[in-house]
Amino acid sequence: MLDLPVLAPLVTTGAILRREALDLGLGAAEIERLHRSGAWVRIRPGAYADRSGWDLATVEQRHLIRAKAVLRALEQPAALAHVSAAVALGLPVWGADLSLVHVVRPARRHGSRVEAGVAHHAAQLPSEHLTLAEGVPVTSPARTVVDHSRSVPFESGVVTADAALHRGLVLPEQLREMLFWMSDWPGARAAGRTVAFSDGLAETVGESRGRVFFHVNGLPRPELQVEIRDGWGALLARVDFLFRRQRTIGEFDGRVKYRADTSGMPPEEVVWQEKIREDGLRSLGFEVVRFCWLDYGRPRPLVRRFNEAFARGLARPEV
C-alpha cells in the first residue's frame, strides 16, 4: 500500500511524474512494479496515472491529465495553448485532434517544434494573454479561441468560438481585438473567418454544427433561438433555427431532449409534449424540419428536406 504523500499528486492532478515519485521516496523498482501490475498506466514519457481513474476518464479528461503532466515537466514560463487551453477552459473541441498537448512558451527563449507528443509554440505571450484554469496557466479565452481557430477546421473552430461567446468567457470585440493583434500570424485568415461567423446564441455543439452545415451547403442563414408566439401572444416555443422568409423552422434533436427532464417528466411525456409543440408551430403556418447528429453525415438528403420545406413555406399563405 502506498503512503498518502505518494498518492497526493495522483489525487490532485490525475498524474505523477517519475521524478516526483522518486523524490517522494518511491524506488525505481517499485515504480516499474506498479506499471507492470497495471496499477499505474504510463500516459507519456516519465508520467503515470492511476489505472482506475484513467480508465473512467473521457478523451478530454485524459488530454487534460497529460497536459498538466507536461506543464509540470517543463521549464517555466509555459502555458497550455490552442486545443489544450480550450479543454482546460471547459470549452467543447468537437472535431479537434487531441493527440498532441499544445503549450506556448516565450519566443525569445524557445523554438517551435513537436516532440514527444507535445506541440511547443514559440510565440509572444503578454501577461494579459494568460489566465488560470484547472489550477494551471493557460492562454486567455480570447487568445485560446483565436489560436485554436488558426489551426483547426472551420467547423471545429466555430464550435469552440460559439461556446466561448455563449458562456460569456469572451466578448465579440475581444475576439476582434485579439485577431487584429495576431493579424500576421500563420492561420490568421482562417481564424478571421471563424470569428466573423461565430455567434453566442448557439447553445450547443449540435446547433453550432447546424449553423456551419447551412452555410457550407448554400442554405440561408437562420435566426437563432427565436420565440414563436400564438395568436393571443402566448409563448408557444423557442426554436433553434428560424428561416423567417421561408416560414421554416429547423430543430436539432439531441438525445438528451427525450430523456426525463429536470421536473421528472418521463421520456414518453417529453416526446408527447414535443409533438404538441410541433403541431402548434405547424398550425401557425410554419414548416418544421427536425434533424439529428447522423444527418450531418448525410448532407444531400437533409439539404433536400430543407429546400422542399422552403418551397412549401414560400407557397403557403400566412396564417
C-alpha positions as CSV (number, residue, x, y, z in Angstrom):
1,M,0.0,0.0,0.0
2,L,1.4,3.4,-0.9
3,D,1.6,6.2,1.6
4,L,-0.7,9.2,1.2
5,P,2.1,11.6,0.3
6,V,2.9,9.4,-2.7
7,L,-0.7,9.3,-3.7
8,A,-1.2,13.1,-3.3
9,P,0.0,14.1,-6.8
10,L,-2.3,11.5,-8.3
11,V,-5.3,12.7,-6.4
12,T,-4.8,16.4,-7.1
13,T,-3.6,16.3,-10.7
14,G,-4.5,12.9,-12.0
15,A,-0.9,12.1,-12.8
16,I,2.5,11.8,-11.2
17,L,5.9,12.3,-12.8
18,R,8.6,9.7,-12.3
19,R,10.9,12.2,-10.8
20,E,8.2,13.3,-8.3
21,A,7.7,9.7,-7.3
22,L,11.4,9.2,-6.8
23,D,11.6,12.5,-4.7
24,L,8.7,11.1,-2.6
25,G,10.8,8.0,-1.7
26,L,9.4,5.5,-4.2
27,G,12.1,3.4,-5.7
28,A,12.6,2.8,-9.4
29,A,11.8,-0.9,-8.9
30,E,8.5,0.0,-7.2
31,I,7.5,2.4,-10.0
32,E,8.2,-0.3,-12.5
33,R,6.2,-2.9,-10.4
34,L,3.2,-0.5,-10.3
35,H,3.4,-0.1,-14.0
36,R,3.8,-3.7,-14.9
37,S,1.0,-4.7,-12.5
38,G,-1.4,-2.3,-14.2
39,A,-2.0,-0.2,-11.2
40,W,-0.3,2.7,-13.0
41,V,-0.5,3.5,-16.7
42,R,2.2,5.3,-18.5
43,I,0.5,8.3,-20.1
44,R,3.6,9.9,-21.6
45,P,7.4,9.5,-21.2
46,G,8.1,9.9,-17.5
47,A,4.5,10.3,-16.3
48,Y,1.9,7.9,-14.9
49,A,-1.8,7.9,-13.9
50,D,-3.7,5.7,-11.6
51,R,-5.3,3.0,-13.8
52,S,-8.8,3.1,-12.2
53,G,-9.2,6.9,-12.7
54,W,-7.6,6.8,-16.2
55,D,-10.0,4.1,-17.4
56,L,-13.0,6.2,-16.3
57,A,-11.8,9.4,-17.8
58,T,-13.2,10.9,-21.1
59,V,-10.9,11.7,-24.0
60,E,-10.9,15.3,-22.9
61,Q,-10.1,14.5,-19.3
62,R,-7.2,12.3,-20.4
63,H,-5.9,15.1,-22.6
64,L,-6.0,17.4,-19.6
65,I,-4.3,15.0,-17.3
66,R,-1.5,14.6,-19.9
67,A,-1.4,18.4,-20.4
68,K,-0.9,19.1,-16.7
69,A,1.9,16.5,-16.5
70,V,3.6,18.2,-19.5
71,L,3.5,21.6,-17.8
72,R,5.0,20.2,-14.6
73,A,7.9,18.8,-16.6
74,L,8.6,22.0,-18.5
75,E,10.9,24.8,-17.6
76,Q,8.7,27.8,-16.8
77,P,7.2,30.1,-18.1
78,A,4.9,28.0,-20.1
79,A,1.1,27.7,-20.6
80,L,-1.4,25.5,-22.2
81,A,-2.5,26.8,-25.6
82,H,-4.6,26.1,-28.6
83,V,-6.8,23.0,-28.1
84,S,-5.2,22.1,-24.8
85,A,-6.2,25.5,-23.4
86,A,-9.7,25.1,-24.8
87,V,-10.0,21.8,-22.9
88,A,-8.7,23.3,-19.7
89,L,-11.3,26.2,-20.0
90,G,-14.1,23.6,-20.4
91,L,-14.9,24.5,-24.0
92,P,-16.1,21.9,-26.5
93,V,-13.4,20.9,-29.0
94,W,-15.5,18.8,-31.4
95,G,-13.5,17.6,-34.3
96,A,-10.2,18.7,-33.0
97,D,-7.1,16.5,-32.7
98,L,-6.3,15.7,-29.1
99,S,-3.3,13.5,-29.7
100,L,-0.9,16.4,-29.1
101,V,-0.6,18.6,-26.0
102,H,-0.1,22.2,-27.0
103,V,1.9,24.6,-25.0
104,V,3.1,28.2,-25.6
105,R,6.5,29.5,-24.4
106,P,8.2,32.8,-24.9
107,A,9.7,33.1,-28.4
108,R,12.9,34.7,-27.3
109,R,13.9,31.6,-25.3
110,H,12.4,28.6,-27.2
111,G,11.7,27.4,-30.7
112,S,8.6,25.9,-32.1
113,R,8.7,22.1,-32.5
114,V,6.7,18.9,-32.0
115,E,8.4,16.5,-29.6
116,A,7.3,13.5,-27.5
117,G,3.6,14.2,-28.0
118,V,3.9,17.9,-27.3
119,A,3.5,20.8,-29.8
120,H,5.7,23.6,-28.5
121,H,4.6,27.0,-29.8
122,A,7.2,29.7,-29.5
123,A,5.3,33.0,-29.5
124,Q,4.8,36.3,-27.8
125,L,3.0,35.8,-24.5
126,P,1.9,39.1,-22.8
127,S,0.7,38.7,-19.3
128,E,-2.8,39.8,-20.3
129,H,-3.0,36.8,-22.6
130,L,-2.7,34.4,-19.6
131,T,-5.1,33.1,-17.0
132,L,-5.5,30.1,-14.7
133,A,-7.8,27.2,-15.4
134,E,-7.8,23.8,-13.7
135,G,-5.0,25.1,-11.5
136,V,-2.6,25.6,-14.3
137,P,-1.6,28.6,-16.6
138,V,-3.5,28.7,-19.9
139,T,-4.0,31.3,-22.6
140,S,-6.9,33.7,-22.1
141,P,-10.2,32.8,-23.6
142,A,-9.8,35.3,-26.4
143,R,-6.3,34.1,-27.2
144,T,-7.4,30.5,-27.0
145,V,-10.3,30.9,-29.4
146,V,-8.1,32.7,-32.0
147,D,-5.2,30.3,-31.6
148,H,-7.5,27.3,-31.8
149,S,-9.2,28.7,-34.9
150,R,-5.9,29.3,-36.6
151,S,-5.1,25.6,-36.6
152,V,-8.3,23.5,-36.8
153,P,-11.0,23.1,-39.5
154,F,-13.6,25.8,-39.7
155,E,-16.4,23.7,-38.2
156,S,-14.3,22.8,-35.1
157,G,-13.3,26.4,-34.6
158,V,-16.9,27.6,-34.8
159,V,-18.0,25.1,-32.2
160,T,-15.4,26.4,-29.7
161,A,-15.9,30.1,-30.5
162,D,-19.7,29.9,-30.3
163,A,-19.4,28.2,-26.9
164,A,-16.9,30.8,-25.5
165,L,-19.3,33.6,-26.6
166,H,-22.4,31.8,-25.3
167,R,-20.8,31.1,-21.9
168,G,-19.7,34.7,-21.5
169,L,-16.0,33.8,-21.4
170,V,-15.2,36.3,-24.1
171,L,-16.9,39.2,-25.9
172,P,-17.0,39.6,-29.7
173,E,-14.9,42.8,-29.5
174,Q,-12.2,40.9,-27.6
175,L,-12.0,38.3,-30.3
176,R,-11.7,41.0,-32.9
177,E,-9.0,42.8,-30.9
178,M,-7.1,39.5,-30.5
179,L,-7.4,38.8,-34.2
180,F,-6.0,42.2,-35.1
181,W,-3.1,41.7,-32.7
182,M,-2.3,38.3,-34.4
183,S,-3.2,39.5,-37.9
184,D,0.2,38.5,-39.5
185,W,0.4,35.1,-37.7
186,P,0.0,31.8,-39.6
187,G,-3.7,30.8,-39.9
188,A,-4.9,34.3,-39.1
189,R,-7.1,34.4,-42.1
190,A,-8.8,31.2,-41.2
191,A,-9.3,32.5,-37.6
192,G,-10.8,35.7,-39.0
193,R,-13.4,33.7,-40.9
194,T,-14.3,31.8,-37.7
195,V,-14.5,34.9,-35.6
196,A,-16.7,36.7,-38.2
197,F,-19.1,33.7,-38.3
198,S,-19.2,32.9,-34.6
199,D,-22.5,33.5,-32.7
200,G,-23.0,33.2,-29.0
201,L,-26.7,32.5,-29.5
202,A,-25.8,28.9,-30.5
203,E,-26.3,26.9,-27.3
204,T,-24.9,23.5,-28.1
205,V,-22.3,21.8,-30.3
206,G,-25.1,20.4,-32.4
207,E,-26.5,23.9,-33.1
208,S,-23.1,25.3,-33.9
209,R,-22.6,22.4,-36.4
210,G,-26.0,23.2,-37.8
211,R,-25.0,26.8,-38.5
212,V,-21.9,25.6,-40.4
213,F,-24.0,23.0,-42.2
214,F,-26.4,25.6,-43.5
215,H,-23.5,27.9,-44.5
216,V,-21.4,25.4,-46.4
217,N,-24.4,23.8,-48.2
218,G,-25.7,27.1,-49.5
219,L,-28.8,27.4,-47.4
220,P,-30.0,30.7,-46.0
221,R,-28.6,31.9,-42.6
222,P,-31.2,31.4,-40.0
223,E,-32.1,33.4,-36.9
224,L,-31.2,31.6,-33.6
225,Q,-33.3,31.0,-30.5
226,V,-36.4,32.8,-31.7
227,E,-39.5,33.0,-29.6
228,I,-42.7,32.0,-31.5
229,R,-46.0,33.2,-30.1
230,D,-49.5,32.2,-30.9
231,G,-52.4,34.5,-32.0
232,W,-53.0,35.6,-28.4
233,G,-49.4,36.5,-27.7
234,A,-48.6,33.4,-25.6
235,L,-45.2,31.9,-26.0
236,L,-45.6,28.7,-28.0
237,A,-41.9,27.7,-28.5
238,R,-38.3,28.9,-28.6
239,V,-36.9,27.4,-31.7
240,D,-33.3,26.6,-32.6
241,F,-33.4,28.0,-36.1
242,L,-35.9,30.2,-37.9
243,F,-35.8,30.8,-41.6
244,R,-38.2,33.7,-41.4
245,R,-38.7,34.4,-45.1
246,Q,-39.2,30.7,-45.9
247,R,-41.5,30.3,-42.9
248,T,-39.5,27.2,-41.9
249,I,-38.2,26.1,-38.5
250,G,-35.2,23.9,-38.0
251,E,-35.0,21.9,-34.8
252,F,-31.8,20.0,-33.8
253,D,-32.7,16.9,-31.8
254,G,-30.0,15.8,-29.4
255,R,-30.9,12.6,-27.5
256,V,-30.9,14.5,-24.2
257,K,-34.1,16.3,-25.3
258,Y,-36.0,13.0,-25.0
259,R,-34.8,11.9,-21.6
260,A,-36.7,12.6,-18.4
261,D,-36.5,16.3,-17.8
262,T,-35.5,18.0,-14.5
263,S,-39.1,18.0,-13.3
264,G,-39.2,14.3,-13.5
265,M,-41.4,14.1,-16.6
266,P,-40.9,10.6,-18.2
267,P,-39.4,10.4,-21.7
268,E,-42.7,9.4,-23.3
269,E,-44.3,12.5,-21.9
270,V,-41.4,14.6,-23.2
271,V,-42.0,13.2,-26.6
272,W,-45.7,13.9,-26.4
273,Q,-45.1,17.5,-25.4
274,E,-42.7,17.9,-28.3
275,K,-45.4,16.7,-30.7
276,I,-48.0,19.1,-29.3
277,R,-45.4,21.9,-29.6
278,E,-44.6,21.0,-33.2
279,D,-48.3,20.8,-34.1
280,G,-48.8,24.3,-32.7
281,L,-45.9,25.6,-34.9
282,R,-47.4,24.0,-38.0
283,S,-50.8,25.5,-37.2
284,L,-49.2,28.9,-37.4
285,G,-48.1,28.2,-40.9
286,F,-44.5,27.1,-40.3
287,E,-42.8,24.1,-41.8
288,V,-40.7,22.2,-39.3
289,V,-37.6,20.2,-40.2
290,R,-36.2,18.0,-37.4
291,F,-32.7,16.6,-37.7
292,C,-30.0,14.9,-35.6
293,W,-26.3,14.1,-35.5
294,L,-26.5,11.4,-38.2
295,D,-28.0,13.9,-40.7
296,Y,-24.8,16.0,-40.7
297,G,-23.0,13.0,-42.2
298,R,-25.7,12.7,-44.9
299,P,-25.8,16.2,-46.3
300,R,-27.8,15.7,-49.5
301,P,-31.0,14.3,-48.0
302,L,-31.0,17.0,-45.3
303,V,-30.4,19.8,-47.8
304,R,-33.3,18.3,-49.9
305,R,-35.6,18.2,-46.9
306,F,-34.9,21.9,-46.2
307,N,-35.3,23.0,-49.8
308,E,-38.6,21.2,-50.0
309,A,-39.8,22.8,-46.8
310,F,-38.7,26.2,-48.0
311,A,-40.8,25.7,-51.2
312,R,-43.9,24.7,-49.2
313,G,-43.3,27.6,-46.8
314,L,-43.0,30.2,-49.5
315,A,-46.1,28.9,-51.3
316,R,-48.2,28.8,-48.2
317,P,-50.2,31.9,-47.3
318,E,-49.6,33.4,-43.9
319,V,-52.0,32.2,-41.2
